[in-house]
Amino acid sequence: MEELVDILVTTYNTNEKYLRKQIESIIKQTYTNIKIYISDDRSTDENVEKILKEYEKKDERIKVFIQPINLGYNKNFEFLLKKSKANYVMFADHDDVWHRDKVEKSLKKIQKENVDMVYCNCRQIDENGMVLQDDYFKYKNVPLIKGKDKLAISRCAGLGCSQIITKEVRNKMIPFKKNVIAHDWLAAFIANEGNGIDYIEEPLFDYRLHTNNVFGGRNLNSNILKWKEKNGEGYESYLKYRKDVIESAYLKGIIMCNQYCKEEENRLFILEAKRYYESLLETKKVNWNIKKYFRVLYGKNQFKKSIREILLFHFPIIGYIKFARVKIKCKYKMICDQKGNN
């Protein structure tokens, strides 16, 4: 008998075109023994609920929940995890497009390798479906983990919408504890303490990038420009940017993991990483303890990312040059584009 796979989808004010494409791509999977749980986080766009109810009537595998209040991204996924009963669980964003064999290949891989999580590669597309990047692993230097690896503690291993996890991971994830910042990072950490992790290099879905993305996707220049628009330029703004990156993208992640940690070796590593990040937050000009970076954050597929991170973490003055030049480069590009259109 085929294993049942639960697919968890959260929605909020989703563009109708994107929502329909995503749902259609899931219900047309080659692997058909699936249950699709969709939770709408109290969209203000009434059309979202209408579309979801329409699909619920069309396909008995779909179960829709409309939240009475806005829960927020993580809490909405927690709600769905509590509804899930299957031995295998997959997360889905509301605006991506799954390739027809995503479920089939993900399930086959996790069963064959006997691990607790598998994550897959994807293509990055724009709002119109045009392919921007055909290898997200390479483009974003996604950590590549086979078995067990410290990178599953110090980094997020794979986008949530790329993951399949076992029921055992799901059970240990819920209820969410106080400092959960990302359900996908948490899933990877718990899987890493269990039977481990594996990955699929083949892109199995199209990850949509647009102005409303909650996490991921944007490149460094885009992130810096977004920061400058809100916080201004100058060295003080850069130091605040650096502090925000270290705290939000690194320190808060290991604090989250520590709440769920069961293995003493991992707890000691978390303490080491925490002290390292805290020392970086005190650095204003130069931090020479680069060896600690390689101990905490370096691993497979991290070479290019490590160069950027070392400059940001250990040589703030040099990192500021990149920060300061981003807007100038973009202005120059805009001028060139305007000239080219004349």
C-alpha positions as CSV (number, residue, x, y, z in Angstrom):
1,M,0.0,0.0,0.0
2,E,1.3,3.4,-1.0
3,E,2.3,5.8,1.9
4,L,0.1,8.8,2.4
5,V,1.9,12.1,2.1
6,D,0.5,15.2,3.7
7,I,1.1,18.5,1.9
8,L,0.8,21.7,4.0
9,V,0.0,24.9,2.2
10,T,-0.4,28.3,3.9
11,T,-2.0,31.3,2.1
12,Y,-2.4,35.0,2.7
13,N,-3.7,37.5,0.1
14,T,-2.3,35.3,-2.7
15,N,-2.5,36.5,-6.3
16,E,-5.2,34.4,-7.9
17,K,-3.0,33.4,-10.9
18,Y,-0.2,32.2,-8.6
19,L,-2.6,30.4,-6.2
20,R,-4.3,28.4,-9.0
21,K,-1.0,27.4,-10.6
22,Q,0.3,26.1,-7.4
23,I,-2.8,24.1,-6.4
24,E,-3.0,22.7,-9.9
25,S,0.6,21.7,-9.8
26,I,0.1,19.8,-6.6
27,I,-3.1,18.0,-7.5
28,K,-1.6,16.9,-10.8
29,Q,1.4,15.1,-9.1
30,T,2.4,11.7,-10.5
31,Y,2.2,10.5,-6.9
32,T,-1.5,10.6,-6.1
33,N,-1.9,9.3,-2.5
34,I,-1.7,12.8,-1.0
35,K,-3.7,14.9,1.4
36,I,-3.5,18.7,0.9
37,Y,-4.1,20.8,4.0
38,I,-4.5,24.5,3.2
39,S,-4.7,27.2,5.9
40,D,-5.5,30.7,5.0
41,D,-4.2,33.3,7.4
42,R,-7.2,35.5,7.4
43,S,-6.7,37.1,4.0
44,T,-8.3,40.5,3.5
45,D,-8.8,39.5,-0.2
46,E,-12.1,37.6,-0.1
47,N,-11.3,36.0,-3.5
48,V,-8.6,33.8,-1.8
49,E,-11.2,32.0,0.3
50,K,-13.5,31.7,-2.7
51,I,-10.8,30.0,-4.8
52,L,-9.8,27.6,-1.9
53,K,-13.4,26.5,-1.3
54,E,-13.7,25.9,-5.1
55,Y,-10.8,23.5,-5.1
56,E,-11.9,21.8,-1.9
57,K,-15.2,20.9,-3.7
58,K,-13.4,19.7,-6.8
59,D,-10.8,17.5,-5.1
60,E,-11.6,15.4,-2.0
61,R,-7.9,15.3,-1.1
62,I,-8.1,19.0,-0.2
63,K,-9.0,20.3,3.2
64,V,-9.3,24.0,3.7
65,F,-9.1,26.0,7.0
66,I,-9.8,29.7,7.2
67,Q,-8.2,31.2,10.3
68,P,-10.5,33.5,12.4
69,I,-7.5,35.8,13.1
70,N,-4.1,36.4,11.5
71,L,-1.6,33.9,13.0
72,G,1.5,34.9,11.2
73,Y,3.7,32.7,8.9
74,N,5.2,30.3,11.4
75,K,2.1,29.8,13.6
76,N,0.0,29.1,10.5
77,F,2.4,26.2,9.6
78,E,2.3,25.0,13.2
79,F,-1.5,24.9,12.9
80,L,-1.2,22.6,9.9
81,L,1.5,20.4,11.4
82,K,-1.0,19.7,14.2
83,K,-3.6,18.6,11.6
84,S,-1.2,16.3,9.8
85,K,-1.4,12.5,10.4
86,A,0.6,11.0,7.7
87,N,4.0,9.3,8.0
88,Y,5.5,11.9,5.6
89,V,4.9,15.6,5.4
90,M,5.8,18.3,2.8
91,F,5.6,22.0,3.0
92,A,4.4,24.2,0.1
93,D,4.4,27.9,-0.5
94,H,1.2,29.4,-1.9
95,D,2.8,30.9,-5.1
96,D,5.3,28.4,-6.4
97,V,4.9,25.8,-9.1
98,W,5.7,22.1,-8.4
99,H,7.1,19.9,-11.1
100,R,4.9,16.8,-11.6
101,D,7.2,14.4,-10.0
102,K,8.2,16.4,-6.9
103,V,6.3,14.2,-4.4
104,E,7.2,11.0,-6.1
105,K,11.0,11.7,-6.2
106,S,11.1,13.2,-2.7
107,L,9.3,10.3,-1.1
108,K,11.5,7.7,-3.0
109,K,14.6,9.5,-1.8
110,I,13.7,9.7,1.9
111,Q,12.7,6.1,1.9
112,K,15.7,4.8,0.1
113,E,18.2,6.7,2.2
114,N,16.3,6.1,5.5
115,V,16.7,9.7,6.7
116,D,14.3,12.0,8.5
117,M,14.4,14.8,5.9
118,V,15.2,15.4,2.2
119,Y,15.3,18.7,0.5
120,C,15.5,19.4,-3.2
121,N,16.9,21.9,-5.6
122,C,14.6,24.4,-7.5
123,R,14.6,27.0,-10.3
124,Q,13.9,30.6,-9.4
125,I,11.3,32.3,-11.4
126,D,9.9,35.9,-11.5
127,E,6.4,37.1,-11.2
128,N,5.7,36.2,-14.8
129,G,7.1,32.7,-14.6
130,M,10.4,33.5,-16.4
131,V,13.3,31.5,-15.1
132,L,15.9,33.7,-13.4
133,Q,18.1,31.0,-12.0
134,D,18.0,27.3,-13.0
135,D,20.1,26.1,-10.1
136,Y,19.1,27.5,-6.7
137,F,21.6,25.4,-4.8
138,K,24.4,27.0,-6.8
139,Y,23.0,30.5,-6.9
140,K,22.3,30.8,-3.1
141,N,25.1,28.5,-2.0
142,V,22.6,26.2,-0.2
143,P,24.4,24.0,2.3
144,L,24.6,20.4,1.1
145,I,24.1,17.9,3.8
146,K,24.2,14.1,3.6
147,G,23.7,12.3,6.9
148,K,24.5,14.5,9.9
149,D,26.3,17.9,9.8
150,K,26.8,20.9,12.0
151,L,25.6,23.1,9.2
152,A,22.0,21.9,10.0
153,I,22.5,23.7,13.3
154,S,24.3,26.9,12.2
155,R,22.3,27.3,8.9
156,C,18.9,26.6,7.4
157,A,19.3,23.5,5.3
158,G,16.9,23.9,2.3
159,L,13.8,26.0,1.8
160,G,10.8,24.7,3.6
161,C,9.0,24.3,0.3
162,S,11.8,22.0,-0.8
163,Q,11.5,19.6,2.2
164,I,9.9,16.3,3.0
165,I,10.1,15.2,6.6
166,T,9.1,12.1,8.6
167,K,6.3,12.0,11.1
168,E,8.9,11.7,13.8
169,V,10.3,15.1,13.0
170,R,6.8,16.6,12.9
171,N,6.0,15.2,16.3
172,K,9.1,16.7,17.8
173,M,8.5,20.1,16.2
174,I,5.1,20.7,17.8
175,P,4.0,22.6,19.8
176,F,6.3,25.4,18.7
177,K,8.4,26.7,21.5
178,K,9.0,30.4,22.3
179,N,11.8,31.3,19.9
180,V,10.9,29.5,16.7
181,I,11.9,31.8,13.8
182,A,11.7,29.3,10.9
183,H,9.9,26.0,10.7
184,D,12.2,24.8,7.9
185,W,15.4,25.4,9.9
186,L,13.8,23.7,12.9
187,A,12.7,20.7,10.8
188,A,16.3,20.3,9.5
189,F,17.8,20.6,13.0
190,I,15.5,17.9,14.4
191,A,16.1,15.6,11.4
192,N,19.8,16.1,11.9
193,E,19.5,14.8,15.5
194,G,17.5,11.9,14.3
195,N,18.3,9.7,11.2
196,G,19.9,12.6,9.3
197,I,19.3,14.5,6.1
198,D,19.8,14.1,2.3
199,Y,19.2,16.2,-0.7
200,I,18.2,16.0,-4.4
201,E,20.3,18.1,-6.8
202,E,17.6,18.0,-9.5
203,P,15.2,21.1,-9.4
204,L,11.8,19.8,-8.6
205,F,9.8,23.0,-8.4
206,D,9.9,26.6,-9.5
207,Y,10.4,29.1,-6.6
208,R,8.7,32.4,-7.3
209,L,10.5,35.6,-6.5
210,H,8.4,38.8,-6.2
211,T,8.1,41.9,-4.0
212,N,6.1,40.1,-1.3
213,N,8.4,37.2,-0.5
214,V,8.6,36.6,3.2
215,F,12.0,34.9,3.2
216,G,14.8,34.0,0.8
217,G,15.3,34.5,-2.9
218,R,16.7,38.1,-3.1
219,N,20.4,38.6,-3.8
220,L,22.7,40.6,-1.6
221,N,22.4,43.8,-3.6
222,S,18.6,43.7,-3.3
223,N,18.8,43.1,0.4
224,I,21.2,46.0,1.0
225,L,19.1,48.4,-1.1
226,K,16.0,47.4,0.8
227,W,17.8,48.1,4.0
228,K,19.1,51.5,2.8
229,E,15.6,52.6,1.8
230,K,14.4,52.2,5.3
231,N,17.5,53.0,7.4
232,G,19.7,55.3,5.3
233,E,23.3,55.1,4.3
234,G,26.6,55.7,6.0
235,Y,28.8,53.6,8.3
236,E,26.4,53.7,11.3
237,S,23.6,52.3,9.1
238,Y,26.0,49.6,7.8
239,L,26.9,48.6,11.4
240,K,23.2,48.3,12.2
241,Y,22.6,46.3,9.0
242,R,25.5,44.0,10.0
243,K,24.1,43.6,13.6
244,D,20.6,42.8,12.2
245,V,22.0,40.1,9.9
246,I,24.1,38.4,12.6
247,E,21.2,38.4,15.1
248,S,18.3,37.6,12.7
249,A,19.9,35.2,10.3
250,Y,22.4,33.4,12.6
251,L,22.1,34.0,16.4
252,K,18.3,33.6,16.7
253,G,18.5,30.4,14.7
254,I,20.8,28.6,17.1
255,I,18.9,29.9,20.1
256,M,15.8,28.3,18.5
257,C,17.7,25.0,18.0
258,N,18.9,25.0,21.6
259,Q,15.3,24.8,22.8
260,Y,14.9,21.5,21.0
261,C,18.4,20.1,21.4
262,K,18.7,16.5,22.9
263,E,22.4,15.7,22.2
264,E,25.1,17.1,24.4
265,E,27.6,17.4,21.5
266,N,25.1,19.6,19.6
267,R,24.4,21.7,22.8
268,L,28.2,22.3,23.2
269,F,28.4,23.4,19.5
270,I,25.4,25.8,19.9
271,L,27.2,27.3,22.9
272,E,30.4,27.7,20.9
273,A,28.4,29.3,18.0
274,K,26.5,31.6,20.3
275,R,29.8,32.9,21.9
276,Y,31.2,33.4,18.4
277,Y,28.2,35.4,17.2
278,E,28.2,37.5,20.3
279,S,31.9,38.3,19.8
280,L,31.1,39.4,16.3
281,L,28.4,41.8,17.5
282,E,31.1,43.6,19.6
283,T,33.4,44.0,16.6
284,K,33.4,47.5,15.0
285,K,36.5,47.3,12.8
286,V,38.3,43.9,12.7
287,N,37.9,40.5,14.3
288,W,40.9,38.2,13.7
289,N,39.3,35.0,15.0
290,I,38.6,33.7,11.4
291,K,39.4,30.1,12.5
292,K,36.2,30.2,14.5
293,Y,34.2,31.0,11.3
294,F,35.4,27.8,9.6
295,R,34.5,25.8,12.7
296,V,31.0,27.2,13.0
297,L,29.8,28.0,9.4
298,Y,31.9,26.4,6.7
299,G,30.9,23.3,4.8
300,K,30.0,21.8,1.5
301,N,28.9,24.4,-1.1
302,Q,29.8,27.3,1.1
303,F,33.0,28.7,-0.5
304,K,31.5,31.7,-2.3
305,K,29.2,32.6,0.6
306,S,32.1,32.3,3.0
307,I,34.0,35.1,1.3
308,R,31.1,37.5,1.7
309,E,30.4,36.4,5.3
310,I,34.0,36.7,6.4
311,L,34.1,40.2,5.1
312,L,30.8,41.1,6.8
313,F,31.7,39.4,10.1
314,H,35.4,39.9,10.5
315,F,36.3,43.0,8.4
316,P,33.4,45.4,8.8
317,I,35.5,48.3,7.3
318,I,36.1,46.3,4.1
319,G,32.5,45.0,4.1
320,Y,31.3,48.6,4.2
321,I,32.9,49.3,0.8
322,K,30.4,46.8,-0.7
323,F,27.6,48.2,1.3
324,A,28.4,51.8,0.1
325,R,28.8,50.9,-3.6
326,V,25.6,49.0,-4.1
327,K,23.4,52.1,-4.6
328,I,26.0,53.7,-6.9
329,K,26.2,50.7,-9.1
330,C,22.4,50.5,-9.3
331,K,22.1,54.2,-10.2
332,Y,24.8,53.7,-12.8
333,K,22.9,50.7,-14.3
334,M,19.7,52.8,-14.3
335,I,21.4,55.6,-16.3
336,C,22.8,53.1,-18.8
337,D,19.4,51.4,-19.2
338,Q,17.8,54.8,-19.8
339,K,20.4,55.7,-22.4
340,G,19.9,52.4,-24.1
341,N,16.1,53.0,-24.3
342,N,16.6,56.5,-25.9
